[in-house]
Structure formats: C-alpha cells, structure tokens
Amino acid sequence: MKDGQKVPHVVFEDQNKASKDIYDLFMNEFTILFFYPKNNTPGCTKEVCAIRDNYSDFNNYSVSLFGVSADSYSSHASFISKHQLPFPLISDRGGKLRKAFQVKTELFGLLPGRVTYILNKEGVVQKIIESQFNPQKHITESLEFLSKRLNLKV
C-alpha cells in the first residue's frame, strides 16, 4: 500500500467474531489502523500504552482507532483489560488484513511488521508510518499529521 491508494475490499471477523467489512470502520474523517507484532511483548505494550495515554488527543480529532495483530480473541481481551485500552484490537488470525494492507515481515520473515495507516472516510491511505523498533514514532507522527490536516492544536 502507498499514500493515495484505496484500501482493498476485505471482510474479516471483529473482536466479537462477527463478520465485518473493512469499509464499516471508516466512520470518522480519519481512521487509524495500526498493525503490531504481538500482545504482551515490550515494544507492542509500549506502543498500545502510549496510544492509550494519548487517547484523549486522538479523540479531539474524532479519529476511529483500531489495533491489529494475529493474537487470539482471548489474548486481545486480556491485553485490553490488563492495560485498560479504550480502543478495540482486531484479531487477524489468518493474516487477511496484513495481506490486504501489504504489511511486510521483518528479520527474515520472523517478525510481523509494525505499520500504521491513516485513512480517510473513503478508505484512501493518507499516511503510512513504518518503524519496527520505534513504537513511539507511530503515535507522534500520527498526531502531527492529524494536527496539520485538521488545523487543530492538541
């Protein structure tokens, strides 16, 4: 995927195991989908907690926010509860979303990629943030992009 490209149509299961269309996620002016490797790992925990700690800033921009990993529904439920996450996590067990978004793996295919996509209401990619080993970059650059695009200060 690249900036300006429309997200391909994909149907997946949400956290309640209900069938969901990717386009159903685009409710607000912007939607953020952040793909991360695995629950309860140091970098991923740091990333989701940083998003949680900045969630009011994302709310100021009326952004829909979803985390995506291959972890199970029960793992996500536990991770959400343990860290009091105010946003849903999507279980991409078959890798359908990763494939649709062309999220690459790192370290010779051993580590799922960490990529954040900021999408508009029409499902068109506005910004892509990639940094496997700097989770904070995803939050900082997302908020900077939203601030500039929406001309608001947080």
C-alpha atoms as one frame of an Amber mdcrd trajectory, in Angstrom:
protein
   0.000   0.000   0.000   1.090   3.560  -0.535  -0.218   7.068   0.061  -3.229
   7.852  -2.110  -4.131   4.206  -2.643  -7.625   2.968  -1.766  -7.808   0.110
   0.705  -8.880  -3.136  -0.981 -12.213  -4.606  -0.012 -11.767  -7.234   2.704
 -14.151  -8.901   5.127 -12.789 -10.079   8.487 -14.026 -11.099  11.928 -14.157
  -8.439  14.636 -13.412  -8.928  18.338 -16.904 -10.446  18.778 -16.240 -12.942
  15.962 -18.808 -11.154  13.798 -18.177 -10.665  10.102 -17.057  -7.094   9.425
 -16.417  -5.191   6.214 -13.268  -3.034   6.232 -15.303  -0.096   4.945 -17.509
  -0.251   8.060 -14.513   1.011  10.048 -14.365   4.346   8.238 -16.935   6.217
  10.351 -14.995   9.386  11.096 -12.991  11.779   8.992  -9.914   9.653   9.705
  -9.372   6.061  10.774  -6.100   4.730  12.123  -5.252   1.066  11.738  -2.032
   0.161  13.472  -0.556  -3.252  12.825   1.715  -4.544  15.576   3.544  -7.870
  16.049   2.266  -9.418  19.300   0.458  -8.733  22.563   2.478  -8.597  25.785
   5.841  -8.005  24.149   7.873  -4.975  25.295   7.602  -2.882  22.108   3.943
  -3.663  21.489   2.969  -2.997  25.096   4.844   0.301  24.931   3.021   1.223
  21.719  -0.524   0.425  22.869   0.050   2.092  26.244   1.369   5.228  24.512
  -1.742   5.281  22.327  -3.878   4.796  25.448  -2.054   7.646  27.202  -2.651
   9.910  24.188  -6.174   8.668  23.500  -7.805  11.959  24.512  -5.698  13.689
  21.843  -6.902  11.206  19.229 -10.467  11.748  20.482 -10.053  15.509  19.978
  -9.624  14.695  16.294 -12.626  12.304  16.258 -10.450   9.503  14.914 -11.528
   5.864  14.760  -8.632   3.789  16.092  -8.026   0.030  15.749  -5.061  -2.163
  16.610  -4.428  -5.270  14.512  -2.343  -8.351  15.315  -2.586 -12.097  14.820
  -3.225 -12.706  18.527  -6.355 -14.607  19.525  -9.585 -13.001  20.692  -8.908
 -14.124  24.273  -5.370 -12.729  24.149  -6.752  -9.387  22.949  -9.414  -9.358
  25.675  -6.758  -9.990  28.310  -4.376  -7.389  26.813  -7.164  -4.777  26.672
  -8.156  -5.466  30.264  -4.599  -5.598  31.634  -3.648  -2.239  30.103  -7.111
  -0.598  30.191  -7.106   0.077  26.459 -10.001   2.299  25.297  -9.872   1.088
  21.678 -10.581  -2.280  20.023  -7.994  -4.777  18.879  -8.717  -6.861  15.794
  -7.619 -10.482  15.726  -6.136 -11.104  12.289  -5.572 -14.837  12.834  -5.406
 -15.752   9.157  -3.428 -12.666   8.177  -6.190 -11.437   5.867  -5.805  -7.777
   6.852  -1.993  -7.894   6.860  -2.088  -9.302   3.362  -4.650  -6.745   2.133
  -2.561  -3.884   3.560   0.697  -5.448   2.329   2.311  -5.317   5.777   5.739
  -6.862   5.411   7.562  -9.015   7.921  10.921  -8.095   9.404  14.030 -10.048
  10.406  13.971 -12.612   7.606  10.199 -13.083   7.856  10.208 -13.924  11.562
   8.668 -10.760  12.987   5.348  -9.314  11.784   5.734  -5.701  10.689   4.725
  -2.641  12.712   2.913  -0.240  10.379   0.333   2.474  10.996  -2.108   3.562
   8.298  -4.087   6.779   8.494  -7.092   6.509   6.188  -9.760   8.989   5.197
 -13.523   8.385   5.168 -13.340   6.886   1.697 -10.682   4.356   2.728  -7.837
   6.103   0.935  -4.398   5.963   2.572  -3.349   9.430   3.746  -0.184   8.489
   5.609   1.866   5.382   6.352   4.187   5.192   9.339   6.695   2.348   9.484
   9.123   1.735  12.304   9.587  -1.719  13.745  11.759  -0.662  16.653  10.432
   2.815  17.495   6.782   2.373  18.533   6.546   5.962  19.820   7.163   7.251
  16.289   3.746   5.904  15.270   1.947   7.993  17.894   3.996  11.158  17.416
   3.737  11.168  13.619   0.021  10.284  13.683  -0.784  13.199  15.990   1.408
  15.585  13.974  -0.348  14.545  10.761  -3.816  14.980  12.282  -2.892  18.345
  13.775  -1.681  19.682  10.435  -4.505  18.161   8.416  -7.271  19.299  10.752
  -5.636  22.585  11.799  -6.194  21.879  15.473  -3.829  22.043  18.372  -3.793
  19.342  20.998
